[in-house]
Amino acid sequence: MTTYQQLRTVAPEAFAAAADDWLRLATEAEASADRLYERDGKALAENWADEVGERARGTIQKVAQDFQVAGMSLRGVLSTLDGFADAIALCRHNLESAVDYAVRAGLAVDADGRVTVPAGTDDKALVEKAHEASALIADAVRDATRVDEEAAAALAGLVEPAGITEVLSQDEIRERVLNDPVREATVASVEMIKETMPLEAGPQRQAAWWNSLTPEQREQYKRAAPVELHDMAGTPEEVRRELIGDDGLNRVEMVRWVTEHGDTDHKDVPGMSNCTNFVSHAMRDGGGLPEEGDGQGWKNPDDWYTNRGEDGDRPYLPNNKDHSEPWAAAQNHHDYMLRHGGETVTAEQAKPGDIIYFKDQESIHHAAVVTAVTPDGEVVYTQHTPSMSSLGLEDRLPHNDIAAGPDTPIIVRPHPDWV
C-alpha cells in the first residue's frame, strides 16, 4: 500500500524518463524485426531453397518474431509507465491540495498525514475542516495505491509474451500480444487517470477539486475521461457543454455508446466489414446526429443514411441497397465528413469523438472512433471488424507496417453542416 510520505516525495518525472528509454528499445526491436523479415528472410527464400535453407528461414523467422513481440511488449511497458507517471502526478497534486487546505485553515499535518486541530480548540467548524482534510488526504493516498496496483498488474501481464516458443502468424501475434497484454496496458493507462477523479464525492468536493487543477490538468481530464468528467455533478456547466460540442454531434454520448458496444457485434451487418457502419451508428445512435438524404440514393456520395430494418429505421430496400456508401465505406465516409464541415486534425490535437481513418498506399480502408487521449499523447480508439475497444494507436502502427504494409492514420473532427 502507498503511504502518505511515499506520495509526498514521489518523482513522476523519473517514470516518464524511464518510459522514454523503453520507447528507444521498442523502436530498435521493431526495426530489427522489420530488417529480418524483409531482407534476410526473403533473401534466404530466394537463394537457399533446399531443406537446410528451409530450417534457416525458420530460425530467422523466429528471431524476427522475438524482436517483434519484444517491441510490442516494450510499447506496453512504456504506455504503463507513462500512464503511471501522469496519474501519480495527479494523485500528488490532490494530496498537496488537501494539505494546503488544512494548513490554510490553521490545522497541523504530521509526517504520516494525520490532521490535528490546535490544542485547546473547541471550534466545531475547525474540527469539521480537520475531518474534511483528513478525508481528502486519505482519498489521495488510496487513489495512489489503486494506480500503483493497476500499473503493477499491467506490467506483470507484459511478461507473458516472452514465453512464446512457437512460430506464429501475424494474425496470431496480433491476437496473443497486441490484443491481450498490450491492449490491457492501454486500458490501464486510461483507468489510472480515472482513479484520480473524485467520482464518488459530492458536488461541492468535486467542484473544489476541479477548481484546484491547473489549466493543463483540466485539459488532460477532458481528453482522457470525457464521459466521467461530464457525469460528475460538480463539473461546471460550461465544461460539460464544451465536452458535448456545439455542432449537433454529442461527443459525450457518442463515446459512451462506443464504450458500451465496442466489444460486441451490436448493429453489425452479417457478412460485411462493419468498421464504418459502427462509426456511423455511433454518430447517430450515440451522438444524436440525424441522417442526411432521402434514403433512396444508395449510390449517391452525398447521402448519409441506413435503411436497416430495425426499430426506428426504414424498411429494407431490395438488392441489399440498405445504406448509402458514406454510411458504410471508410473512404466515402471520410470524404463526406470533410465535404460537410469536418476538419482534419493532427494526433496531437485529437479529442474523444473524433474519427480516425487508416489509409494504405491506395485508399482509406478502415475507420474507428477516438475514445480517449492520454496525457502523454497516446490516441486510444475503438473499432468493429474486429470488435475491439481501447486500442493504442502508437502500439499498433508498427505491427500494421510489418503485417500489411504502412498505414497512415488520418484524424477528422466532424462538424456536420446539415444539422
C-alpha positions in Angstrom: 0.0 0.0 0.0 1.2 3.5 -0.9 2.0 5.7 2.1 1.5 9.4 2.7 5.2 10.0 2.7 5.8 8.0 -0.5 3.2 10.0 -2.3 4.6 13.3 -1.0 8.1 12.5 -2.3 7.3 10.5 -5.4 9.1 11.8 -8.6 6.7 11.2 -11.6 9.3 12.5 -14.0 11.6 9.6 -13.2 8.9 7.1 -14.5 8.3 9.3 -17.6 12.1 9.3 -18.3 12.2 5.5 -17.9 9.3 5.3 -20.4 11.4 7.2 -23.0 14.2 4.7 -22.6 11.7 1.8 -23.2 10.5 3.6 -26.3 14.0 3.7 -27.7 14.3 -0.1 -27.0 11.0 -0.8 -28.6 11.9 1.2 -31.8 15.2 -0.7 -32.1 13.5 -4.1 -31.6 10.8 -3.2 -34.3 13.5 -2.1 -36.7 15.4 -5.3 -36.2 12.3 -7.4 -36.8 11.5 -5.5 -40.0 15.0 -6.0 -41.3 15.0 -9.7 -40.6 11.5 -10.3 -42.1 12.1 -8.1 -45.2 15.8 -8.6 -46.0 17.2 -11.8 -44.5 14.1 -13.9 -44.7 13.3 -13.0 -48.3 17.0 -13.4 -49.3 17.1 -16.9 -47.9 13.9 -17.9 -49.7 15.3 -16.6 -53.0 18.8 -18.1 -52.7 18.7 -21.1 -50.4 15.8 -23.3 -51.4 16.8 -26.8 -50.0 15.9 -28.4 -46.7 18.7 -26.7 -44.8 17.7 -23.4 -46.2 14.1 -24.0 -45.0 15.4 -24.6 -41.5 17.5 -21.5 -41.7 14.5 -19.5 -42.7 12.5 -20.9 -39.8 15.3 -19.8 -37.4 15.4 -16.3 -39.0 11.6 -16.0 -38.7 11.6 -17.0 -35.0 14.3 -14.4 -34.2 12.4 -11.8 -36.2 9.3 -12.7 -34.3 11.1 -12.4 -30.9 12.2 -8.9 -31.8 8.7 -8.0 -33.0 7.0 -9.4 -29.9 9.6 -7.7 -27.7 8.9 -4.4 -29.4 5.1 -4.8 -28.8 5.6 -5.7 -25.2 8.1 -2.8 -24.6 5.5 -0.4 -26.0 3.1 -1.8 -23.5 5.6 -1.1 -20.8 6.2 2.5 -21.8 2.4 3.1 -22.0 2.1 1.8 -18.5 5.0 3.9 -17.2 3.7 7.0 -18.9 0.2 6.4 -17.6 1.6 5.8 -14.1 3.7 8.9 -14.2 0.7 11.0 -15.3 -1.7 9.5 -12.8 0.7 9.6 -9.8 1.4 13.2 -10.5 -2.3 14.0 -10.4 -2.6 12.0 -7.1 0.3 14.0 -5.7 -1.5 17.2 -6.8 -4.6 16.1 -5.0 -2.6 15.4 -1.8 -0.8 18.7 -2.0 -4.2 20.5 -2.4 -5.5 18.7 0.7 -2.5 19.6 2.8 -2.7 23.2 1.6 -6.4 23.3 2.6 -5.5 22.0 6.0 -2.6 24.5 6.6 -4.6 27.5 5.4 -7.4 26.5 7.9 -4.8 26.6 10.7 -4.6 22.9 11.1 -1.4 20.8 11.5 -0.4 17.8 9.3 2.2 15.5 10.7 4.7 13.3 8.8 2.2 10.5 8.5 -0.6 12.7 7.1 -2.6 13.0 10.3 -4.5 16.2 10.6 -5.0 17.8 14.1 -6.6 20.9 15.5 -4.6 23.3 17.8 -4.6 22.2 21.4 -7.5 23.5 23.4 -9.6 24.4 20.3 -13.3 23.8 20.6 -14.2 25.4 17.3 -16.7 22.9 15.7 -16.2 24.4 12.2 -12.4 23.9 12.5 -12.9 20.3 13.7 -15.1 19.7 10.7 -12.4 21.1 8.4 -10.0 18.7 10.0 -12.2 15.8 9.2 -12.6 17.1 5.6 -8.8 17.5 5.2 -8.2 14.0 6.6 -10.7 12.5 4.2 -9.1 14.3 1.2 -5.6 13.1 2.2 -6.9 9.6 2.7 -8.6 9.7 -0.7 -5.3 10.8 -2.4 -3.3 8.0 -0.8 -6.0 5.4 -1.6 -6.1 6.6 -5.3 -2.3 6.4 -5.5 -2.5 2.8 -4.1 -5.0 1.8 -6.8 -2.9 3.5 -9.5 0.1 1.5 -8.3 -1.8 -1.7 -8.4 -3.2 -1.0 -11.9 0.3 -0.4 -13.2 1.8 -3.5 -11.5 -0.9 -5.7 -12.9 -0.4 -4.3 -16.4 3.4 -4.8 -16.2 3.0 -8.4 -14.9 0.9 -9.2 -18.0 3.5 -7.9 -20.3 6.0 -10.5 -19.2 3.9 -13.4 -20.6 4.8 -12.9 -24.4 8.4 -13.6 -23.6 7.4 -17.2 -23.1 6.2 -17.8 -26.6 8.2 -20.6 -28.1 6.4 -21.4 -31.4 6.5 -19.5 -34.7 3.2 -17.6 -35.1 1.5 -15.9 -38.0 1.0 -12.2 -37.9 -2.7 -12.7 -37.0 -1.7 -14.9 -34.1 0.9 -12.4 -32.9 -1.7 -9.7 -33.0 -4.2 -11.7 -31.1 -1.8 -13.1 -28.4 0.2 -9.9 -27.8 -1.4 -6.7 -29.2 -5.0 -7.6 -28.4 -4.2 -9.1 -25.0 -1.4 -7.7 -22.7 -0.6 -4.7 -24.8 -4.2 -3.6 -25.0 -4.6 -4.2 -21.3 -1.7 -1.8 -20.7 -3.5 0.8 -22.8 -6.7 0.2 -20.8 -4.7 0.6 -17.6 -3.2 3.9 -18.7 -6.7 5.4 -19.1 -8.1 3.8 -16.0 -5.2 5.1 -13.9 -6.3 8.7 -14.8 -9.9 8.0 -13.8 -8.7 6.6 -10.4 -7.5 10.2 -9.6 -11.0 11.7 -10.1 -13.4 12.2 -7.1 -16.2 10.3 -8.9 -18.0 9.2 -5.8 -17.6 12.5 -3.9 -20.4 15.1 -3.5 -20.8 18.0 -5.9 -19.1 20.5 -3.6 -16.0 18.5 -3.2 -15.9 17.7 -7.0 -16.2 21.4 -7.8 -13.4 22.2 -5.3 -11.2 19.5 -7.0 -11.9 21.0 -10.4 -11.0 24.5 -9.2 -7.7 23.2 -7.8 -6.5 22.0 -11.1 -4.1 23.8 -13.4 -5.4 24.6 -17.0 -3.1 21.8 -18.3 -4.5 19.3 -15.9 -8.1 20.2 -16.8 -7.3 19.6 -20.5 -5.8 16.2 -19.6 -9.0 15.1 -17.9 -11.2 16.5 -20.8 -9.3 14.3 -23.2 -8.7 11.2 -21.1 -12.0 10.8 -19.3 -14.7 13.0 -21.0 -17.7 10.8 -20.0 -16.7 10.6 -16.4 -15.9 14.3 -16.2 -19.3 15.2 -17.8 -21.2 13.0 -15.4 -19.7 14.5 -12.2 -22.3 16.7 -10.6 -19.6 19.2 -9.6 -18.3 19.7 -13.1 -19.0 23.3 -14.3 -21.8 23.5 -16.8 -19.6 25.3 -19.4 -17.2 22.4 -19.2 -20.0 19.9 -19.9 -21.1 21.9 -22.9 -17.6 22.0 -24.2 -17.2 18.2 -23.9 -20.5 17.7 -25.8 -19.8 20.2 -28.6 -21.9 22.8 -30.2 -22.4 21.5 -33.7 -25.2 18.9 -33.3 -23.0 15.9 -32.6 -22.9 15.0 -28.9 -19.4 13.7 -28.3 -20.0 12.6 -24.8 -23.0 10.3 -25.7 -21.1 9.1 -28.8 -18.1 8.0 -26.7 -20.5 6.5 -24.1 -22.3 4.5 -26.9 -18.9 3.3 -28.4 -17.7 2.2 -25.0 -20.8 0.2 -24.4 -20.8 -1.5 -27.8 -17.1 -1.7 -28.8 -16.6 -5.3 -27.8 -19.9 -6.5 -29.1 -21.4 -7.1 -32.6 -24.2 -4.6 -31.9 -25.6 -3.1 -35.2 -23.2 -5.2 -37.3 -24.4 -6.4 -40.6 -23.6 -10.1 -41.1 -21.1 -10.7 -43.9 -20.0 -7.1 -44.1 -17.0 -5.2 -42.9 -18.6 -3.1 -40.2 -15.9 -0.7 -39.2 -17.5 2.3 -40.8 -21.1 1.1 -40.2 -20.1 1.1 -36.5 -18.8 4.6 -36.7 -21.9 5.9 -38.4 -24.2 4.2 -35.8 -22.1 5.7 -33.0 -22.6 9.2 -34.5 -26.4 8.6 -35.0 -27.4 6.3 -32.1 -25.0 7.7 -29.6 -24.2 11.2 -30.7 -27.8 12.0 -31.8 -26.7 13.1 -35.3 -29.7 12.9 -37.8 -29.3 11.1 -41.1 -28.9 13.1 -44.3 -30.5 12.2 -47.6 -33.8 10.8 -48.8 -32.9 7.1 -48.2 -33.2 6.2 -51.9 -29.9 7.1 -53.4 -27.7 4.3 -52.2 -25.0 5.2 -54.7 -25.3 8.9 -54.0 -22.0 10.0 -52.5 -23.8 12.9 -50.8 -26.3 10.9 -48.7 -25.5 9.6 -45.2 -28.2 7.1 -44.1 -29.1 3.5 -43.4 -32.2 1.6 -44.3 -31.6 -1.4 -42.0 -34.9 -3.0 -40.9 -34.7 -2.1 -37.2 -36.9 -0.3 -34.7 -37.0 3.3 -35.8 -35.3 2.7 -39.2 -36.9 2.5 -42.6 -37.8 -0.9 -44.1 -35.3 -2.9 -46.2 -34.7 -1.9 -49.8 -34.3 -4.6 -52.5 -30.9 -5.9 -53.6 -29.3 -5.2 -50.2 -29.2 -1.5 -51.0 -29.8 -0.6 -47.4 -27.3 2.0 -46.7 -25.5 4.8 -48.6 -21.8 4.5 -49.4 -20.8 7.3 -47.0 -22.6 5.4 -44.2 -20.6 2.2 -44.6 -17.5 2.7 -46.6 -14.4 4.2 -45.0 -13.2 6.3 -47.9 -16.7 7.6 -48.7 -17.3 8.4 -45.0 -14.1 10.3 -44.7 -14.8 12.3 -47.9 -18.4 13.0 -46.9 -17.4 14.3 -43.4 -14.8 16.7 -44.9 -17.3 17.9 -47.6 -19.8 18.7 -44.9 -18.0 20.8 -42.4 -15.3 18.4 -40.9 -11.7 19.3 -40.4 -8.5 17.2 -40.4 -6.6 17.4 -37.1 -3.2 16.1 -36.0 -2.8 13.3 -33.5 -1.6 15.9 -31.0 -4.9 17.8 -31.5 -7.1 14.7 -31.3 -10.1 14.6 -28.9 -12.7 12.0 -27.9 -15.4 11.8 -30.6 -13.0 12.4 -33.5 -12.9 9.8 -36.3 -9.7 8.0 -37.1 -9.2 6.6 -40.6 -6.4 4.3 -41.8 -5.0 4.8 -45.3 -2.8 2.3 -47.1 -0.9 3.1 -50.3 -4.1 3.1 -52.3 -7.0 4.4 -50.2 -8.7 4.7 -46.8 -9.7 1.2 -45.8 -10.7 1.4 -42.1 -12.4 3.7 -39.6 -12.8 3.9 -35.8 -13.8 6.3 -33.1 -11.3 8.1 -30.8 -12.5 7.5 -27.2 -9.6 9.0 -25.2 -6.2 10.7 -25.5 -3.9 10.0 -22.6 -1.8 12.9 -21.1 1.3 11.6 -22.8 -0.5 11.9 -26.2 -1.5 8.3 -27.0 -4.6 8.2 -29.1 -7.0 5.5 -27.9 -9.7 4.3 -30.2 -12.5 1.6 -30.5 -13.5 -0.2 -33.7 -15.5 -3.0 -35.2 -14.4 -5.8 -37.6 -12.9 -6.9 -35.5 -14.7 -5.6 -32.4 -12.0 -4.2 -30.1 -12.1 -1.4 -27.6 -9.3 0.8 -26.2 -6.6 0.3 -28.8 -3.5 2.4 -28.6 -2.6 4.0 -32.0 1.2 4.1 -31.5 1.2 0.5 -30.2 -0.4 -0.8 -33.3 1.1 1.1 -36.2 4.5 -0.9 -36.2 2.6 -4.2 -36.4 0.5 -2.9 -39.3 3.6 -1.9 -41.1 5.1 -5.4 -40.8 1.9 -7.4 -41.3 0.2 -5.5 -44.1 2.4 -2.5 -45.1 2.5 1.1 -44.0 -0.8 2.6 -42.7 -1.2 6.3 -42.3 -3.7 7.5 -39.7 -6.0 10.4 -40.6 -8.0 12.0 -37.9 -11.1 14.0 -38.7 -13.2 16.1 -36.4 -16.8 16.2 -37.8 -18.8 19.4 -37.8 -22.0 18.4 -39.5 -23.4 21.2 -41.6 -26.8 19.6 -42.1 -28.0 19.9 -38.5 
